[in-house]
Amino acid sequence: MRKAKAVRETAEVKISVKLDLDGKGRSNIETGNRFLNHMLTTISKHSLIDLEVHATGDLKHHLSEDVALTIGEALNKALGDKRGITRFGTAHVPMDESLGRAAMDLGGRPHTELDLKIQSSQIEDLVTEDIEHFFISLGQTSKSNLHLAILYGNNDHHKIEAVVKALALALKEAVSLDSRISKSIPSTKGEL
């Protein structure tokens, strides 16, 4: 029931996304970028959201940005009026010497804060600014307040992996349904 599809086609990209918020963490990801594929597979696996992404495009920057925009759009669609969701999610995840933190609010006010402490200009086959822009774009179209931070660490790959896993766990918590509020919207305003 909490499933959605989103498509984004421009002169630069062709992207299709399908997701199921009540899945088992299955994924089928192909973006043409190995590190972006790894990030998305990790998000799916640890959030338990089934995710299918097929994307082609002219530049890695456009792909990472537009994939995030399309996933955020599908996530927002799947949430509907957000009735019964937990809304907030937080997580800390260690990855060897690195510790990542994610906090999110699906309350409809898009804002992203990043403190990733990345020192390399590129991680695997994706430049650092495209990784950062991915998170910002995801927060924008999912209408999330998203705070991601690396508390400490040395290896930039480990830092991003820690924060991606923390994001997945925070997302899993935020989209989860709470039977105590199944008919209400988690806001004092009565809408999100």
N, C-alpha and C positions, 0 to 999 in steps of 0.2 A: 504493500500500500504506500509506503514512503519511498517511492522510486521516482526518478526523473531522468529526462534526457535533455541535452542542450547541444546545439550546433552553432558553430561560429565559422562563417566563410567570408573572407575578405580577399582583396587582391594579393595579400601576403600569406594567409594561412587558410587551411581547411581542417577543422577540428570537430570531432564528435565525442560526446561524453555520455555515458550511462552510469547511474549509480543507484544503489539500494542501501538506505541507511540501516536496514535491519538484516544485513547480510552476514557473511561469515569471514570476511576479509579476503575474498577471492579477487584477483585482478587480471586484467588483460590490457597491458599498456604498451603502446608503441608511438613514441614521439620523434624518433630519429636521433635522440640524445640519450646516451647511456646513463648519465648521472641523473637527469630529470626522470627517466624511467625508474631508476632506483629509488628516488625520493617518493614518487607516486605509489610504487609497489609497497614501500614501507608504510606510507600513510594508510593505504588500504588494509594491509595486514594487521596493523596494530589498532586501527579504529574499528575494525570489523565491518567496515563499509565496503560492499562489493563495488568495484570501480573498473570501468572499461573506458579507455581513452585511445583514440586513434587520431594522430595529428601529423600533418605535413605543413611545411612552410619554407619561406625563403631564407630566414635568418634565425639563429638560435635565440636571439633576444625576443623576436616576435613570437616564436614558439613558446618559450617559457612564460611570457606575459599572457598570451592569449589562451594557453592551456589553463592557466590559473583562473583567468576571467571566466572561462567556460565551466570549469569545475565549480567555482563559486556560484555561478548562475544556477547550475543543476542542484547544488546543495540547498540553495535558497528555495527553489521550486519544491524540492522533496520535503522540506520542512513545513510547507503550507502556511497556515496561520500560527504555527508553533505551539498549538494547544498541547499541553501535557509534557512538553520537553523540560529537561532539567535546566537548560539555558546556559549555565556557566560550567566551565571545565578548567581544571588545572592539573599539571603534572610536572614532575621532575624525573629526568632520565639520565643515568650515567652511561657513558660510552668510553670505556677504558679510563683515560685521565681527564676526560671532559664531562661536565655536568650541564645539561640543558634544562631550561624551564619554559613552560608555555602556560599562559592563562588566556582564556577567551570568554567572550560574552556574545551570544547569538541574538542580542537585543535589538538589532536593526540600526545601530549607530556605527558605521564603518570607520575604523581608525586602526592603524597598525603602528606599533612601536617595536623597533628591532635594536638589540644590543648583542650582536653575534660575535664580535671580537675576531673577525676573520682577517688574517694577515696576508694570505695569498690572493693574487689577482684572479686565479682560476682554481677550481676544484674539479679534478678529472677533466671532463670535456665541456664544462659549463663555467662561464666567468662569474665571479662573485657577485657583481652587480645584478646579473640576471637571476641569481638565486634570491637575492634580497627583493628584487622586483616581483618575483613569483609570489612571495609571502604578502607583499603589499597588494597585489592584484587579487589574490585569493580573498583577503580581508574585505576588499572593496565590493566585489560582487556577491559575496556571501553575507554582506552587511553585518560583519563581525567586528567587534573590538578585540584585537589580537595583539598580545604582548609576548614576544619571543626573546629569550636571552640565554647567553652562555655565561654561566657563573664563573667557570674557569676551564682551562684546557690548553693544550699545546698544538695538537694535530687538527688542522682545519677540516679535514674529512670527518674526523670523529666529532668535532663540534657541530657540524651541520647534521650529521646522523643523529646525534643526541637531541637536537632541537626538533628535528622532523619527527622522531619517535615521541617526544613530549607533546608536540602538536597533535599527533594521532590519538594519543591517550586523552588529551583535553577535549578533542573533538568527539571521541567516543562517549565521554561523560556528558558533554553539552547536548548532544542530540538524543541521548537516552530518554526514554519515557518514564515518568514517575506516576505510578498508578494512583497516588493520593491526589494528584491534580489533573487527572486525565481529561476533564472537561473544561479546564480553565487555562488561561494564558498566563505564563509566569511573569506578570508585571503588575504593579499597583495601578498603572494606567488602564489596564484591561485590554491592551493591544501592544503588539511589537512591530 
